[in-house]
Amino acid sequence: MTQFLFDGPENAPVTLLLAHGAGAPMDSAALNAIAAVLATAGLRVARFEFGYMAARRTSGERRPPPRAETLMPEYIAAIDALAARGPLIIGGKSMGGRVASMIADPLHASQRIAGLLCLGYPFHPTGKPQQLRTAHLADLNTPALIVQGTRDPFGTREEVATYRLSKSIEILWLEDGDHDLKPRKAISGFSAADHLRTMADRVAAWSKELQH
């Protein structure tokens, strides 16, 4: 049975279903902050955990995450369990967004989801820029928004500029943001709160565009 964490108004026009990254749970500091600011922007946010992460809570063992491909059925099961009323956008932080991107097109074609939101997409493993995770993104049909820090070690602005990505993908770049979208204020002039507000404002506006 999928357990959810909810933020934001129950009667929001759009629901976001977010999965966590490979190494941190659904209530990590980064995802708590992201969910809170999205809720403040008027969006309904539901978070869930893949089985391997939920198992850590009971066993305390930190086993490595399984391959992203093997988590696709779990994500679909979470969509089924959520049974969202109205438009649904799927996505998540890092690996969670990657898994969502791998199941998005059939769900969008059958009108089960309205869009895809990736927060810090892991374009390649850190330190291995040649191992790209972008093949399926070249022909993606689902409207997608990727929010990425310009110095994300899983895909910097300079690196991503060289990739072949579908025209259905919009990328919101956050200056000097890392994999958690956090900038160095002394260098960029932006705070983490500034970037989260920019992210939430764009997600809210983009989700409205999907409804027209």
Buried (B, 14 or more C-beta within 10 A) or exposed (E): EBEBBBBBEEEBBBBBBBBBBBEBBBEBEBBBBBBBBBBBBBBBBBBBBBEBBBEEEEEEEEEEBEEBEEBBEBBBBBBEBBEBEEBBBBBBBBBBBBBBBBBBBEBBEEEBBBBBBBBBBBBBEEEEBEEBBBEEBEEBEBBBBBBBBBBBBBBBBEBBEEBEBBEBBBBBBBBBBBBBBBBBEEEBEBEBEBBBBBBBEBBBEBBEEBEE
